[in-house]
Amino acid sequence: MTKDAPVVVLNGVEKSFGAVQALRGVSLELWAGECLGLVGHNGAGKSTLMNVLSGNLVPDTGRIEVAGSDITDRLTPQNATRHGVRCVYQELSLCPNLSVAENARITHPSISGPGWRRRARALIGGMLDTVFPGHGISADDIVGDLSIAKRQMVEIARSFAVTTTEARVVILDEPTSSLDAVAATKLLSHVRRYVEAGGSCVLISHLLGEILETSDRIAVMRDGGVVELDDAEHFNRDSLVAAMGSVAEDARDSADRPVIRDSAPIVVEARPKAPDSLALAAHQGEVVGLAGLSGQGQTELIVDVFDHASGAQVEGSVALVAGDRQTDGVFPLWSIADNISVGSLQRFLRGILIDQTQARDFADEWRQRIGIRTPDVDDPILSLSGGNQQKALFARALGSSAEIIVMDDPMRGVDVGTKQEVYGMIRDEAAQGRTFLWYTTEMDELRNCDHVYVFREGGIVADLPRAEMTEERVLHASFRADA
């Protein structure tokens, strides 16, 4: 394709939040007919840069051109949308009390007048069918009643849908973080169709395989700036990790760990309510994986264990690392320190009062230990990037005294370097007797587990010990034989 002029030009863009400089003179061009992959650690500036482009943040300095128009001084979400810039945010922006169709109308105001609801249903339903065939979402569903995976599908479909304004640039910020492998494949296939038809896409992901397979060019950000930019074919996983400022390290599996079963007591027993479901048993010191397509009952079982519900027999206290941090994770009005220390308040009690200094020191220790990028744990939790908020949830759970930790697809938006560190922490904690129940949509993470249960249609359909756990067996169990 002939490239006459870039669709978007970012020139010398800078943005600071108090003493933190989030963007340092970023210059970047986006072209029609290409997907630009954008990678970097949590806090590298990726989401801030895209929030500037989509009009949610005004840059301190620099110039922004879209389709040849300088919109720097007129940068608002509405004006960015009018120029064809769409954004799927890492922290989803849907209104939970409205239906799927009503949410579609919010970003497509030309749908108005008599019959608007019918047209909104057709718009969002048609795009869902295009991007995610077999999605199982009704346009009349209330968004707050949907799983986080289905909410992410709605947000994505809403951004690709077209009414009066062409979608020139679609920004996807961690779009597959809540999707299972099948839905993620459908989305990335649509991205390729979209750019091959002349669209421009920015794909932000910590799943480096997605970036390498889907992108035409890749930009690497570190400390608020673009440090490398080249065609995707010139990168591999190790060179990307090195450019981000990490040491490349293959994920260790559990092959060298002794088999826990038959040598340790059972601390969790649970059986999903689905007919003919197998039972789950987790032994002390074991890392138990929950696999299968999203929305098949994994989260419900985790909630039952966390709540000590009647369907689960639990021996010990339980801490949760939520995947849906907006709804189930962070306390948005609290500081970073309060969010981390709230799971361990008992240890800071002095009579009836909490020793705030000790609680803050505890939070600061975990800030350093897990690499939360902030100059001050007294800052609001929402001052952190999404991935760093997720690190705070890990710090809360791992820093607590809970004997059992349940994790509901917890690596949403977490960078590759931190993932490796957290995997190591989980293995070390398990070696000291902690038990983990770990639901994940990432096949690579299952290799850190001692035992894996595969869910389908609300029940457990396969029970795979470590030696028998392969990607093929997990995928085979995830689908009906007659599907």
C-alpha positions, -999 to 999 in steps of 0.1 A, spaced: 0 0 0 13 35 -9 18 56 22 12 92 12 8 107 47 4 93 82 -30 92 97 -17 104 131 14 124 139 26 127 175 55 152 178 74 158 211 45 149 233 52 153 271 29 148 301 36 150 338 16 142 369 31 163 396 67 151 400 61 121 378 69 126 341 48 100 323 58 110 287 91 124 276 91 140 242 73 111 224 72 113 186 54 87 167 35 82 134 5 59 127 -2 48 91 -32 35 73 -31 -2 66 -9 -11 96 -11 -24 131 14 -8 155 23 -29 185 31 -9 216 50 -27 245 67 -17 277 66 -23 314 37 -11 336 42 26 340 63 30 308 37 55 295 17 34 270 -17 41 283 -9 77 291 2 82 254 -31 67 241 -52 87 266 -35 118 251 -43 107 215 -79 99 224 -84 133 240 -88 122 276 -55 139 286 -41 172 274 -3 171 267 19 196 285 39 202 253 40 187 218 18 185 187 -9 161 177 -22 158 141 -50 136 129 -57 132 92 -36 163 85 -54 185 111 -35 199 141 -60 192 170 -36 198 199 -55 229 211 -89 212 205 -81 179 221 -112 164 237 -127 129 235 -155 142 214 -132 159 189 -109 129 187 -139 107 180 -151 131 153 -116 127 137 -120 89 137 -100 80 168 -115 52 189 -101 37 220 -108 5 240 -94 13 274 -77 -11 297 -101 1 325 -134 -5 307 -156 26 302 -190 11 298 -220 22 319 -229 -8 340 -265 2 346 -273 5 309 -280 -21 283 -255 -31 256 -275 -12 230 -277 19 252 -240 18 257 -235 17 219 -257 48 215 -235 68 239 -205 67 215 -227 69 184 -249 99 191 -262 100 155 -284 70 165 -313 91 177 -350 98 171 -378 73 167 -365 37 164 -331 45 178 -331 15 201 -337 -9 171 -308 7 152 -285 6 182 -293 -31 187 -286 -38 150 -253 -18 151 -238 -34 182 -252 -69 175 -239 -69 140 -204 -58 151 -203 -84 179 -213 -111 153 -185 -99 130 -157 -98 156 -169 -125 180 -191 -150 163 -210 -171 188 -205 -145 215 -238 -152 233 -245 -115 242 -279 -99 237 -281 -62 229 -307 -59 257 -284 -74 284 -275 -50 312 -238 -45 311 -233 -49 348 -248 -84 346 -222 -95 321 -189 -112 328 -158 -91 324 -149 -110 292 -183 -102 277 -180 -66 288 -147 -64 270 -162 -78 239 -189 -52 240 -164 -24 244 -143 -37 215 -174 -41 192 -186 -6 201 -152 9 191 -151 -8 157 -187 0 148 -192 28 123 -222 52 119 -215 87 106 -177 89 113 -151 66 99 -130 47 124 -96 58 111 -76 46 142 -86 21 168 -65 19 199 -67 -15 218 -52 -12 253 -48 -48 266 -79 -59 247 -74 -97 253 -66 -94 290 -100 -109 300 -106 -130 269 -99 -167 266 -77 -180 238 -106 -186 214 -121 -151 218 -86 -135 216 -79 -153 183 -112 -140 169 -103 -105 179 -68 -105 165 -81 -120 132 -105 -91 130 -77 -66 136 -58 -80 107 -89 -78 84 -94 -42 96 -59 -30 88 -58 -49 55 -89 -29 46 -70 3 52 -76 10 89 -49 19 115 -47 0 148 -26 4 179 -23 -28 199 -10 -26 235 -4 -60 251 19 -77 276 14 -109 256 44 -106 234 33 -135 211 2 -114 202 23 -84 194 47 -103 173 21 -122 153 -4 -93 148 17 -61 144 34 -47 113 56 -24 133 65 -24 170 73 5 193 90 -2 227 84 23 255 105 27 286 104 55 312 80 76 292 98 75 259 100 54 227 133 36 229 130 13 199 108 14 167 111 -11 139 92 -36 117 78 -65 136 99 -90 117 131 -75 132 120 -84 168 116 -117 187 105 -123 222 139 -120 238 148 -88 219 115 -72 230 121 -81 266 156 -68 264 144 -35 248 119 -31 276 147 -33 301 142 -68 315 164 -99 315 148 -125 292 138 -155 312 118 -185 301 89 -193 325 101 -222 347 75 -249 351 70 -271 381 88 -301 367 114 -301 394 89 -297 423 80 -329 442 45 -342 437 24 -327 465 -6 -351 464 -5 -381 487 19 -363 510 -1 -333 522 -35 -327 537 -64 -315 515 -73 -279 524 -99 -272 498 -126 -295 484 -153 -282 461 -177 -296 435 -195 -273 410 -232 -276 408 -233 -287 372 -245 -323 367 -218 -349 364 -191 -324 374 -159 -338 389 -148 -326 423 -118 -304 430 -93 -311 457 -64 -288 466 -36 -300 489 -15 -278 512 14 -263 493 -1 -270 459 -6 -246 430 -39 -257 414 -48 -244 380 -84 -238 367 -86 -238 329 -111 -238 301 -129 -211 281 -139 -180 301 -172 -180 319 -175 -217 324 -177 -216 362 -141 -210 373 -149 -176 389 -180 -190 406 -159 -217 423 -132 -192 433 -159 -170 449 -174 -200 468 -139 -208 482 -133 -172 492 -167 -169 509 -164 -204 525 -197 -211 508 -216 -243 516 -205 -259 484 -168 -257 494 -150 -272 523 -121 -248 532 -95 -254 559 -78 -220 565 -81 -183 558 -84 -171 522 -72 -141 503 -83 -131 468 -64 -115 439 -93 -103 417 -90 -101 379 -118 -75 376 -100 -49 397 -125 -21 391 -154 -41 406 -138 -66 430 -103 -53 436 -92 -18 444 -108 7 468 -108 37 444 -109 64 470 -81 50 491 -43 55 489 -19 28 475 -8 21 511 -43 16 524 -51 -7 495 -21 -29 502 -23 -30 539 -61 -35 543 -56 -73 541 -32 -73 571 -48 -48 595 -48 -72 624 -10 -71 627 -10 -33 629 -35 -30 657 -23 -13 689 -52 -17 712 -81 -4 693 -60 18 670 -40 10 639 -4 19 638 -4 39 606 34 42 604 38 5 605 11 -1 580 27 24 556 61 8 560 46 -25 552 30 -11 521 63 5 511 82 -27 516 58 -45 492 60 -16 468 97 -22 464 94 -60 466 68 -63 438 80 -33 418 50 -9 420 60 22 400 51 51 422 72 76 441 49 76 471 25 49 485 4 77 500 -7 87 464 -42 76 454 -45 41 440 -60 55 408 -28 74 401 -13 40 391 -15 24 357 -38 -6 355 -9 -31 357 5 -14 388 -30 -15 404 -29 -52 398 5 -54 415 -10 -37 445 -37 -65 447 -9 -91 446 9 -73 474 -23 -72 495 -28 -110 491 8 -122 493 15 -99 522 -14 -112 542 -14 -142 566 -39 -162 545 -31 -199 541 -50 -201 508 -49 -176 480 -74 -177 451 -66 -158 419 -92 -149 393 -72 -145 361 -50 -121 380 -24 -111 354 -45 -86 335 -23 -59 322 8 -71 341 41 -68 323 63 -98 314 91 -90 338 67 -87 368 49 -119 357 81 -138 360 88 -123 395 52 -131 406 55 -167 393 86 -171 414 69 -157 445 40 -181 440 63 -211 438 83 -199 468 51 -194 489 38 -228 479 71 -244 489 64 -229 524 30 -245 526 6 -219 510 -20 -232 487 -31 -214 454 -61 -218 433 -53 -200 400 -78 -194 372 -60 -182 341 -68 -178 305 -31 -180 295 -19 -215 287 17 -206 296 6 -199 332 -8 -233 336 27 -247 333 34 -232 367 7 -253 383 10 -287 400 -25 -298 389 -51 -285 365 -88 -288 364 -106 -280 331 -141 -264 332 -168 -266 307 -205 -255 310 -202 -248 347 -186 -280 357 -152 -297 359 -147 -321 330 -110 -330 332 -86 -336 360 -50 -333 348 -20 -339 370 12 -320 361 27 -348 340 -4 -351 318 -11 -314 313 -6 -303 277 -22 -275 257 -38 -301 234 -55 -319 263 -68 -286 278 -82 -274 245 -97 -308 238 -115 -309 272 -127 -273 267 -150 -282 238 -178 -308 235 -168 -337 213 -200 -331 192 -194 -293 190 
